[in-house]
């Protein structure tokens, strides 16, 4: 689920304005320490694809946990922030935000010692999940209805250098590849009147230091860090300086050793400082071209890296370190498609920008419908939804009824067709009072639709395995 969709499309214009700010002699001296132009371009392109998720995550961390004036600040490290509402158009730090489940957010600093996350009893009928995401954007563990059940428990989260075992009372140990890590709690909301029940569950989520859990003296605090200020809006102008900053907190691993060495050769990495303005004109042009071509490759992967089923793109883009196995293009595509998505077994995310015939979805030109057969609703153990986003920004859109999605808890209030099928009306204007319960308001512009299937059923009919399942999402149909 991050930054605006046109992350880098204006990078060239932004950077060209500074190409003459340094003397030719300084530029020549700097570029002399670099690889030749074509190799530098290749390294920068690889570096963009490798680094995009790291930079996006770093910017979100800044806005959520570091900069109290960001407008998106949630809480400092090692404190849980409970959101007593679902996402709205005002939430713009993360693209394609989930508006199904109120979030609780926790950024962990694991440098001084591990942290213990505790969860309360949650009724079996209510889905909840606790997703652990590290600075590599790997999903390194889950707590919740599917993964660990609905009973209370204490879970240990440790950093990359932790060598200890599980203390008494700890149900499971989760190890992050980075010292800073995000924890996303999702708690199902059945309807607006259900919010007090969600808040009660959220109050039972807890985090504490391992030393406090063991009732032992705390170790010395980790040193204070002066993080490089970063914003999601600023990524396109500051990509490599942000990558510099992010890599300080991403230890080198076997699978990224080569790309990290190559990045270091152009001044990117811990202890390095990337200075675009000091490069020669030829190297500047190469870097700008690398950014554009890297971004184009990510977009091309998103368009073709999964299976097209009735116009919906269906695949599995999110997972742990073993899942990606050094496939940086897949990881970048996952981040740009929707940062912080779940593993396929936890949730599937069919998405589309086109109708069933392949024509772009545009609410300013057409009305659309989606019809689920009587026996063809999404097969899930938890719940499903269809969410509307602006096609350009991938943010939720303002609309007259403040409805950003239609989900399965709303079924009792919706109207079915005579044959038992269910039709959703996708359009910018009301379809009429008799159909408004089934209306998903669209922008007066391009449309991006995301279907969320939480805890998809593993046996037929099922959307699993991704792209090959027996259940297929129905296409979006243009109304003539």
C-alpha positions in Angstrom: 0.0 0.0 0.0 3.0 4.2 -1.3 3.8 7.7 -2.7 2.1 9.3 -5.6 1.8 7.2 -8.7 4.0 9.5 -10.8 6.9 9.1 -8.4 9.6 10.0 -10.8 8.0 11.2 -13.9 9.1 14.8 -13.3 12.5 14.0 -12.0 14.2 15.0 -15.2 12.7 18.5 -15.1 13.6 18.9 -11.5 17.2 17.9 -12.0 17.9 19.6 -15.3 17.5 22.9 -13.5 20.6 22.3 -11.4 22.9 21.0 -14.2 24.8 24.2 -14.5 25.3 25.0 -10.8 28.8 23.6 -10.5 32.0 24.3 -12.5 33.1 21.9 -15.2 36.3 21.2 -13.3 34.5 20.1 -10.1 32.1 17.9 -12.2 35.0 16.3 -14.0 36.8 15.5 -10.8 33.6 13.9 -9.3 32.8 12.0 -12.5 36.4 10.7 -12.7 35.8 8.6 -9.6 32.7 7.1 -11.2 32.2 4.2 -13.6 32.0 5.2 -17.3 28.6 6.7 -18.3 26.9 3.6 -19.7 27.9 1.5 -16.7 26.8 4.2 -14.3 23.4 4.3 -16.0 23.0 0.6 -15.7 23.9 0.7 -12.0 21.5 3.6 -11.3 18.7 1.8 -13.1 19.3 -1.4 -11.1 19.6 0.7 -8.0 16.2 2.4 -8.6 14.5 -1.0 -9.0 16.3 -2.4 -5.9 15.8 0.6 -3.8 12.3 1.8 -4.6 10.6 -0.2 -1.8 13.3 0.8 0.7 12.9 4.5 -0.1 9.1 4.4 0.0 9.3 2.6 3.4 11.8 5.1 4.7 9.6 8.0 3.7 6.6 6.5 5.4 8.6 5.9 8.5 9.6 9.5 8.5 6.1 10.7 8.2 4.5 8.2 10.6 7.1 7.9 13.4 9.8 10.6 13.1 8.5 14.0 11.9 5.8 15.2 14.3 4.9 18.0 11.9 4.5 15.8 8.8 0.7 15.9 8.9 0.7 12.0 8.9 2.5 11.5 12.2 1.1 8.5 14.2 3.3 7.8 17.2 7.1 7.7 18.1 8.9 4.4 17.9 7.7 1.6 20.2 4.3 3.1 20.8 1.1 1.8 19.3 -1.2 4.3 17.6 -4.8 3.1 17.3 -6.9 4.5 14.5 -10.6 4.7 15.6 -11.7 5.2 12.0 -11.1 3.6 8.6 -9.0 5.4 5.9 -10.5 8.4 4.1 -9.4 10.7 1.2 -7.4 12.6 3.9 -5.0 9.7 4.3 -2.3 10.3 1.7 0.9 8.9 3.0 0.3 5.4 1.6 -1.3 4.7 -1.8 -4.2 2.3 -2.1 -5.1 2.6 1.6 -7.3 -0.2 3.1 -10.6 1.3 4.2 -12.0 -2.0 5.5 -10.3 -2.3 8.8 -9.3 0.3 11.4 -5.5 0.2 11.7 -3.3 0.2 14.7 0.3 1.1 13.7 3.5 0.4 15.5 7.0 1.3 14.3 9.6 -0.7 16.3 13.2 0.3 17.1 14.9 -3.1 17.8 18.4 -1.8 18.3 18.6 -1.8 22.1 16.6 -4.9 22.7 13.8 -7.0 21.3 10.2 -6.0 21.8 7.2 -8.1 23.0 3.8 -7.6 21.2 0.8 -8.8 23.1 -2.7 -9.4 21.7 -6.0 -10.0 23.6 -8.7 -12.6 23.0 -10.7 -11.8 19.8 -14.0 -13.4 19.0 -13.9 -16.1 16.3 -16.4 -14.3 14.1 -14.1 -11.2 13.8 -11.0 -11.3 11.6 -7.9 -9.5 12.8 -4.3 -9.7 11.7 -0.9 -8.4 12.9 1.5 -8.0 9.9 5.2 -7.6 10.6 7.1 -5.8 7.8 10.8 -4.9 7.9 12.8 -2.2 6.1 13.3 -4.5 3.1 9.4 -4.6 2.9 9.5 -8.3 3.6 6.5 -9.7 5.5 8.5 -11.6 8.1 5.6 -12.9 10.2 1.9 -12.8 11.2 -0.2 -12.9 14.3 -3.9 -13.2 14.0 -7.0 -15.1 13.2 -5.5 -17.1 10.4 -1.9 -17.4 11.6 -2.1 -17.9 15.3 -5.8 -18.1 16.2 -8.0 -15.9 18.4 -6.5 -16.6 21.8 -4.4 -14.1 23.7 -0.7 -14.3 23.5 2.8 -12.7 23.8 5.1 -12.7 20.8 8.8 -11.6 20.6 10.1 -9.5 17.8 13.9 -9.4 17.4 16.4 -7.5 15.3 18.8 -8.9 12.7 21.6 -9.5 15.2 19.6 -11.3 17.9 21.0 -14.7 18.9 18.9 -15.6 22.0 16.0 -18.1 22.3 12.4 -17.7 23.3 11.9 -16.7 26.9 9.2 -18.5 29.0 5.7 -17.2 28.2 6.6 -16.2 24.6 4.5 -18.1 22.0 6.7 -17.4 19.0 9.8 -15.4 17.9 9.8 -13.2 14.8 13.2 -12.0 13.4 13.4 -8.8 11.3 16.2 -8.3 8.7 16.4 -4.6 9.8 16.5 -2.8 13.1 13.5 -0.6 12.2 10.3 -2.4 11.4 6.6 -1.6 10.9 3.7 -3.6 12.5 0.2 -3.2 11.0 -2.7 -4.3 13.1 -6.0 -4.8 11.1 -9.2 -5.3 13.1 -12.4 -6.0 11.2 -15.2 -3.4 11.5 -18.7 -4.8 10.8 -20.5 -1.5 10.5 -20.1 2.1 11.9 -22.0 1.1 15.1 -19.3 -1.6 15.7 -16.5 0.9 16.3 -16.7 0.7 20.2 -16.1 -3.0 20.0 -13.1 -2.5 17.7 -11.7 0.1 20.1 -12.0 -2.4 23.0 -9.9 -4.9 21.1 -7.4 -2.2 20.1 -7.0 -1.3 23.7 -5.8 -4.9 24.3 -2.9 -4.6 21.8 0.3 -3.9 23.8 4.0 -3.5 23.2 6.8 -3.5 25.8 10.6 -4.0 25.9 11.8 -7.6 26.6 13.4 -6.4 29.8 10.1 -5.1 31.1 8.3 -8.3 30.1 11.0 -10.3 32.0 11.0 -7.7 34.9 14.8 -7.2 34.4 16.9 -4.0 34.2 16.8 -2.4 30.8 20.0 -2.3 28.7 21.4 1.1 27.6 19.3 3.0 25.2 20.3 3.0 21.5 21.9 6.2 20.3 19.7 9.0 18.9 19.6 9.2 15.2 19.3 12.4 13.1 17.3 10.9 10.3 17.5 12.6 6.9 14.1 14.4 6.5 12.0 12.7 3.9 8.5 12.9 2.5 6.6 10.7 0.1 6.0 13.7 -2.1 9.7 14.4 -2.3 10.8 11.0 -3.5 10.9 12.0 -7.2 13.4 14.8 -6.6 15.5 13.1 -4.0 15.5 9.4 -4.8 19.2 8.6 -4.4 19.8 10.8 -1.4 16.8 9.0 0.3 18.2 5.6 -0.8 21.5 6.7 0.8 19.6 7.3 4.1 17.5 4.2 3.9 20.5 1.9 3.3 22.1 2.9 6.6 19.4 0.8 8.3 19.3 -2.1 5.9 22.1 -4.6 6.6 23.7 -6.2 3.6 22.5 -9.8 2.9 23.8 -12.5 0.6 21.3 -11.8 -2.1 21.9 -8.1 -2.3 25.6 -8.0 -1.9 26.4 -7.4 -5.6 23.9 -4.6 -6.1 25.0 -2.9 -2.9 28.7 -3.0 -4.1 27.6 -1.6 -7.4 25.7 1.2 -5.7 28.7 2.0 -3.6 30.7 2.6 -6.8 28.4 5.6 -7.6 28.4 6.9 -4.0 25.3 5.3 -2.6 25.2 3.4 0.7 26.2 3.7 4.3 28.9 6.3 4.7 28.3 7.6 1.2 26.8 10.8 -0.1 25.2 10.9 -3.5 25.8 14.4 -5.0 23.9 14.7 -8.3 24.8 18.4 -8.7 28.5 17.6 -8.8 28.3 15.2 -11.7 29.2 15.9 -15.3 26.4 16.6 -17.8 26.9 13.2 -19.3 26.5 11.4 -16.0 23.5 13.6 -15.0 21.8 12.6 -18.2 22.6 9.0 -17.6 21.1 9.1 -14.1 17.9 10.8 -15.3 17.5 8.2 -18.0 18.1 5.4 -15.6 15.4 6.7 -13.3 12.9 6.9 -16.1 13.7 3.5 -17.6 13.8 1.8 -14.2 10.3 3.3 -13.4 9.1 2.1 -16.8 10.3 -1.4 -16.1 8.4 -1.4 -12.8 5.2 -0.3 -14.6 5.7 -2.9 -17.3 6.1 -5.6 -14.7 2.9 -4.5 -12.9 1.0 -4.6 -16.2 2.3 -8.1 -17.2 3.8 -9.8 -14.2 0.5 -11.3 -13.1 -2.4 -13.0 -14.9 -5.2 -11.1 -16.5 -8.6 -12.6 -15.6 -11.7 -10.8 -17.0 -9.7 -7.6 -16.9 -8.5 -8.0 -13.3 -4.8 -8.5 -12.6 -4.4 -11.5 -10.3 -1.1 -12.6 -8.8 1.0 -12.8 -5.7 3.3 -9.9 -5.2 3.9 -9.8 -1.5 5.8 -12.1 0.8 8.9 -12.8 2.9 12.6 -12.8 2.1 12.4 -16.3 0.7 9.4 -15.4 -1.5 11.3 -12.6 -3.3 14.6 -14.4 -3.3 16.4 -11.4 -4.8 13.8 -10.6 -7.4 14.0 -6.9 -7.0 11.7 -6.1 -9.9 8.9 -8.1 -8.3 9.5 -6.3 -5.0 9.5 -2.9 -6.6 6.3 -3.7 -8.5 4.7 -4.8 -5.2 5.7 -1.6 -3.5 4.4 0.6 -6.3 1.3 -1.4 -6.8 0.4 -1.1 -3.1 3.0 -0.9 -0.4 2.6 -3.2 2.6 0.4 -5.7 1.0 -0.3 -9.1 2.6 0.9 -12.6 1.6 -1.5 -14.4 -0.7 -2.6 -16.8 2.1 -3.6 -13.7 4.2 -5.2 -11.6 1.5 -5.5 -11.5 -2.3 -5.7 -8.2 -4.2 -7.1 -8.5 -7.8 -6.9 -5.0 -9.3 -7.9 -3.4 -12.6 -7.8 -0.2 -14.6 -9.8 -1.6 -17.5 -13.2 -3.1 -18.2 -13.6 -6.7 -19.3 -12.8 -5.8 -22.9 -9.6 -4.1 -22.0 -10.8 -0.5 -22.4 -9.5 2.0 -19.7 -12.0 2.7 -16.9 -13.1 6.3 -16.9 -15.9 7.6 -14.7 -16.1 10.9 -16.7 -17.2 8.9 -19.9 -19.0 5.8 -18.8 -21.0 4.0 -16.1 -20.1 0.4 -15.2 -21.4 -2.6 -13.4 -19.9 -5.7 -11.7 -22.2 -8.7 -11.3 -21.4 -11.6 -9.1 -23.4 -14.8 -9.9 -25.7 -16.1 -7.2 -23.2 -18.8 -6.2 -20.1 -16.7 -7.2 -19.3 -14.3 -4.4 -15.6 -14.1 -3.5 -14.8 -17.3 -1.5 -13.1 -16.2 1.7 -12.9 -17.3 5.3 -13.0 -13.7 6.6 -14.5 -11.0 4.3 -14.1 -9.4 0.9 -14.4 -5.8 -0.5 -14.2 -3.8 -3.7 -12.5 -0.4 -3.2 -12.6 2.7 -5.5 -9.5 4.8 -6.0 -8.6 7.7 -8.2 -6.9 6.3 -11.3 -4.0 8.7 -11.2 -3.1 9.1 -7.5 -4.4 5.8 -6.2 -5.9 7.6 -3.2 -9.5 7.3 -2.0 -11.8 9.9 -3.6 -14.3 12.3 -2.0 -18.0 11.5 -2.9 -21.4 12.6 -1.8 -22.2 9.6 0.3 -18.7 9.1 1.8 -18.6 5.5 0.5 -15.2 4.3 -0.6 -15.9 0.6 -0.9 -18.5 -2.1 -0.9 -17.8 -5.2 1.3 -19.4 -8.4 2.4 -20.6 -7.0 5.8 -22.8 -4.7 3.7 -24.6 -7.5 1.9 -27.6 -7.6 4.2 -28.5 -4.0 3.1 -27.9 -4.5 -0.6 -30.4 -5.5 -3.3 -29.9 -8.8 -5.2 -31.3 -9.5 -8.6 -34.2 -11.9 -9.2 -31.8 -14.7 -10.0 -29.9 -14.2 -6.8 -26.9 -12.4 -8.4 -25.5 -9.2 -7.0 -24.8 -6.2 -9.2 -22.5 -3.3 -8.1 -23.0 0.1 -9.8 -19.7 1.8 -10.6 -20.4 5.4 -11.6 -19.9 9.0 -10.6 -23.6 9.9 -10.3 -26.2 8.0 -8.2 -27.9 5.2 -10.1 -31.2 6.1 -8.4 -32.6 5.6 -5.0 -33.6 2.0 -5.7 -30.0 1.1 -6.6 -28.1 3.4 -4.3 -27.4 0.6 -1.7 -25.3 -1.1 -4.4 -23.6 2.1 -5.6 -19.8 2.5 -5.5 -19.1 6.2 -6.3 -16.5 6.7 -9.0 -14.3 9.8 -9.8 -15.1 12.1 -12.7 -11.9 10.8 -14.2 -9.9 7.5 -14.5 -10.6 4.6 -12.1 -8.5 2.2 -10.2 -10.4 -0.7 -8.6 -8.9 -3.1 -6.0 -10.7 -6.2 -4.7 -9.6 -7.5 -1.3 -10.1 -11.1 -0.3 -9.1 -11.6 3.3 -8.1 -15.1 4.3 -9.1 -16.7 0.9 -10.3 -20.2 1.1 -7.6 -22.7 0.1 -9.9 -25.3 -1.4 -12.1 -24.9 -4.5 -13.8 -22.7 -5.3 -10.8 -20.6 -4.5 -8.7 -17.7 -6.0 -5.7 -19.7 -4.8 -3.2 -20.5 -6.2 -2.8 -17.0 -7.5 -3.8 -16.7 -11.1 -4.7 -20.4 -11.3 -7.6 -20.7 -8.9 -11.0 -22.1 -9.8 -12.8 -18.8 -8.7 -12.4 -15.9 -11.1 -13.4 -12.3 -10.4 -16.2 -11.1 -12.8 -15.3 -8.4 -15.3 -16.2 -4.8 -15.1 -18.9 -4.2 -17.8 -19.5 -0.8 -19.5 -23.1 0.3 -19.4 -24.3 1.2 -22.9 
